Amino acid sequence: MQKKIKQAKKYLEWGKPNQAIAELKPTLNSEQIQKEFKWVPNHLMGLALSLQGKNDEAIRYLEKAARYGSDIPDTYQMLSE
């Protein structure tokens, strides 16, 4: 599953949110991943949805990332916009 998170990050860097979302969906349903990576999959899903213009959905994931302890300023910056 860690590979899926790394791949999703690459897709986001390349501006391919659809592929990032496809990689992230299984990680969001994995209790093990949620325990191990906590906020990371939610933060990345928020970014991907934001790139698609789905801001309401993005906010839900970014709020989860913040709740799970995101230490990335982008999470909070995107929530404040």
C-alpha positions as CSV (number, residue, x, y, z in Angstrom):
1,M,0.0,0.0,0.0
2,Q,2.9,2.4,0.6
3,K,3.6,2.0,-3.1
4,K,0.2,3.3,-3.9
5,I,0.8,6.4,-1.8
6,K,4.1,7.1,-3.5
7,Q,2.6,6.6,-6.9
8,A,-0.3,8.9,-6.1
9,K,2.2,11.6,-5.1
10,K,3.9,11.2,-8.5
11,Y,0.6,11.4,-10.3
12,L,-0.2,14.7,-8.5
13,E,3.3,16.1,-9.3
14,W,2.5,15.2,-13.0
15,G,-0.9,16.9,-12.8
16,K,-2.9,13.7,-13.2
17,P,-5.5,13.7,-10.4
18,N,-7.6,10.9,-11.9
19,Q,-4.8,8.4,-11.6
20,A,-3.9,9.7,-8.2
21,I,-7.5,9.1,-7.0
22,A,-7.4,5.6,-8.4
23,E,-4.3,4.8,-6.4
24,L,-5.6,6.4,-3.2
25,K,-9.1,4.8,-3.0
26,P,-7.8,1.5,-1.7
27,T,-5.6,3.2,0.9
28,L,-8.6,5.1,2.3
29,N,-10.4,1.9,2.9
30,S,-7.5,0.2,4.6
31,E,-7.5,0.4,8.4
32,Q,-3.8,-0.6,8.4
33,I,-2.9,2.3,6.1
34,Q,-5.0,4.7,8.1
35,K,-3.1,3.7,11.2
36,E,0.3,3.8,9.6
37,F,0.0,6.9,7.5
38,K,-2.9,8.6,9.3
39,W,-3.3,11.9,7.5
40,V,-1.3,11.4,4.3
41,P,-3.9,9.6,2.1
42,N,-6.6,12.1,3.1
43,H,-4.3,15.0,2.3
44,L,-3.4,13.6,-1.1
45,M,-7.0,12.8,-1.9
46,G,-7.9,16.4,-1.0
47,L,-5.3,17.7,-3.3
48,A,-6.4,15.5,-6.2
49,L,-10.0,16.4,-5.8
50,S,-9.0,20.1,-5.6
51,L,-7.2,19.7,-8.9
52,Q,-10.4,18.4,-10.4
53,G,-12.3,21.4,-9.1
54,K,-14.3,19.3,-6.7
55,N,-13.7,21.6,-3.8
56,D,-16.5,20.5,-1.5
57,E,-15.2,16.9,-1.6
58,A,-11.6,18.1,-1.3
59,I,-12.5,20.0,1.9
60,R,-13.9,16.8,3.5
61,Y,-10.6,15.0,3.0
62,L,-8.4,17.9,4.0
63,E,-10.4,18.3,7.2
64,K,-9.8,14.6,7.9
65,A,-6.1,15.1,7.3
66,A,-6.1,18.0,9.7
67,R,-7.9,16.0,12.3
68,Y,-5.4,13.1,11.9
69,G,-2.5,15.5,12.6
70,S,-1.3,16.7,9.2
71,D,2.0,18.6,9.6
72,I,1.9,20.0,6.0
73,P,1.0,23.7,5.9
74,D,-0.7,23.1,2.5
75,T,-3.5,21.2,4.3
76,Y,-4.4,24.2,6.4
77,Q,-3.8,26.8,3.7
78,M,-6.2,25.0,1.3
79,L,-8.8,24.8,4.1
80,S,-8.5,28.6,4.7
81,E,-9.2,29.5,1.1
